[in-house]
Amino acid sequence: MAGPSKNVSQKRVMLLEPNDPVAWKDGDEAMSVSQRIVQIRKDGGSGRLLYVAGMAQGRQVLSRDLGDVLYAVRLSGLGKPTIVEESNNHVLFRMYDCICFRSNNKDDCLFVAGYLAGAMLATGRFEDLTMEEVSCGEPPSKACKF
């Protein structure tokens, strides 16, 4: 008899090197994205480490296209993304209710940028890419752009 089927929306656990500061530690599987960001900052991580952690988590997303990326970002609690512009060379996202407003820490946008990059790479549509924040809290909607 086969075991239970795995739900596609089930959270996957990252498998990284044991001493990697980005790796999920035992018991962290249930940690929310916002809790993960706080933990990285608490452990002294910022900047590049937040981006790398976001990218590692984004790569775990089961995404086939940009629609899946948008859905995964919304489910993760990072914000409410929309695509402003898309071409063969770039994608411009607008993130309403970005996590940086709830945490009151603009560095959290680095995690969001990494997450978006990782989730987009997971689609297989892109070979290599980087994501950066273009603007943080752009008025009047207080949305971030990536």
Secondary structure as the mmCIF struct_conf table of DSSP 4:
data_model
#
loop_
_struct_conf.conf_type_id
_struct_conf.id
_struct_conf.beg_label_comp_id
_struct_conf.beg_label_asym_id
_struct_conf.beg_label_seq_id
_struct_conf.end_label_comp_id
_struct_conf.end_label_asym_id
_struct_conf.end_label_seq_id
HELX_LH_PP_P HELX_LH_PP_P1 PRO A 4 ASN A 7
TURN_TY1_P TURN_TY1_P1 VAL A 8 SER A 9
BEND BEND1 GLN A 10 GLN A 10
HELX_LH_PP_P HELX_LH_PP_P2 LYS A 11 MET A 14
TURN_TY1_P TURN_TY1_P2 PRO A 18 ASN A 19
TURN_TY1_P TURN_TY1_P3 PRO A 21 VAL A 22
BEND BEND2 ALA A 23 ALA A 23
HELX_LH_PP_P HELX_LH_PP_P3 TRP A 24 LYS A 25
TURN_TY1_P TURN_TY1_P4 ASP A 26 GLY A 27
HELX_RH_3T_P HELX_RH_3T_P1 ASP A 28 ALA A 30
HELX_RH_AL_P HELX_RH_AL_P1 VAL A 33 LYS A 42
TURN_TY1_P TURN_TY1_P5 ASP A 43 GLY A 44
TURN_TY1_P TURN_TY1_P6 GLY A 47 GLY A 47
HELX_RH_AL_P HELX_RH_AL_P2 ARG A 48 GLY A 58
TURN_TY1_P TURN_TY1_P7 ARG A 59 GLN A 60
BEND BEND3 VAL A 61 VAL A 61
BEND BEND4 ARG A 64 ASP A 65
HELX_RH_AL_P HELX_RH_AL_P3 LEU A 66 SER A 76
TURN_TY1_P TURN_TY1_P8 GLY A 77 GLY A 77
BEND BEND5 LEU A 78 LEU A 78
STRN STRN1 LYS A 80 GLU A 86
BEND BEND6 ASN A 88 ASN A 89
STRN STRN2 VAL A 91 TYR A 96
TURN_TY1_P TURN_TY1_P9 ASP A 97 ASP A 97
HELX_RH_AL_P HELX_RH_AL_P4 ILE A 99 SER A 103
TURN_TY1_P TURN_TY1_P10 ASN A 104 ASN A 104
TURN_TY1_P TURN_TY1_P11 LYS A 106 ASP A 107
HELX_RH_AL_P HELX_RH_AL_P5 ASP A 108 ALA A 122
TURN_TY1_P TURN_TY1_P12 THR A 123 GLY A 124
BEND BEND7 ARG A 125 ARG A 125
BEND BEND8 GLU A 127 ASP A 128
BEND BEND9 VAL A 134 VAL A 134
STRN STRN3 SER A 135 GLU A 138
TURN_TY1_P TURN_TY1_P13 PRO A 139 LYS A 142
STRN STRN4 ALA A 143 LYS A 145
#
